[in-house]
Amino acid sequence: MALATLTARVDEKDKVRFDSFCSNVGLNTSTAINLFVKAVLRENRIPFEIAQTADPFFSEENMAYVKKSVRELRAGKGVAHDLIEVDDE
């Protein structure tokens, strides 16, 4: 069987942690990647769930609060505040 090289870019810290995990379970990184590839081909899908977590801003509860606040502002019940800028660190 001819072998081919697969190259992927990952965060340096993730690679170190992944290499360490593989070593702790008796694998090398190449074997772990090959296990993943074989599972994908065998199952014809990614062998774990991939889901987008919902943005909590758009939850029903928060959207109801935002709509209520907008109604209050339009009814003149709002209070103006100065904008406070915070530097992200």
N, C-alpha and C positions, 0 to 999 in steps of 0.2 A: 504494500500500500504506500503510495507516495504521500508525503507530508507537505503541508503548506503552512506558512506563517500567518497568523492573525494578529494584527496590531490594533490596540485600543488605547486611547488616552483616558487616564483616570487621575483624580486628585492624588497627589503624592502621599498624603496622610492615609487616604483610603487604601492605597496599594500596600503600604506598610502594614496596616491592620488586616487586610485580606491575606497577605503573605503569612502573617503571624497565625491567623485563624487556620489557614490550610495546614501549616506546619503542626499546629496543635491537634489536628484531627488526622494526621498521618498522610497528608497529601502535599503535593507541590502545586504551585499556582497553575501550571499547564494542565495537570490532571484535573483540577477543579473546573477549569474552563471547558475542557473536553467533556466532563460529566454534564455540564450545562448544555453544550451543543448537542450531545446525544439525546438528552431529555427533550429538547426542543424538537428534534427530528423525529423521535419516537412518538411524542404526543401531538405533534403538529401544532404546537402553541407554546407560548411562554409558560413554563411549568410552575408559575405562581401568579397570584392575582395582581394586576396592575390597576390601581384606581386613583383617580384624582380626588383629593380630599376637598370637600366643599369649603369655600371661603366663608368664615363665620360672619363676615359683614353682611352677606346676602341671606342669612337665615331668616325664616319667617318672622321670628320674634324681633330681630333687629330692624328688618324692613318696616314692620308695623310701627316701631319706635321712631324711625326716620320720617315716615309719612305723617305721623302725629306731630312731630316737631316742625315739619314744613308747614302744616296747617296752622300751628300756633304762630309761627313767624309771619305767615301771610295775614293772620288776624291781628298783627301788631303786638303780640305778646313776647317778642324776643328782646334780648338785651345785647347791645353791641359791645364787643370786647376788642382790645388791641391784639394784633397778631403777635404771638410770641414764637420766635424762631429758635430752634434747638439744633446745635451741631451734632450730627451723627458721629459716633466714635467708632 
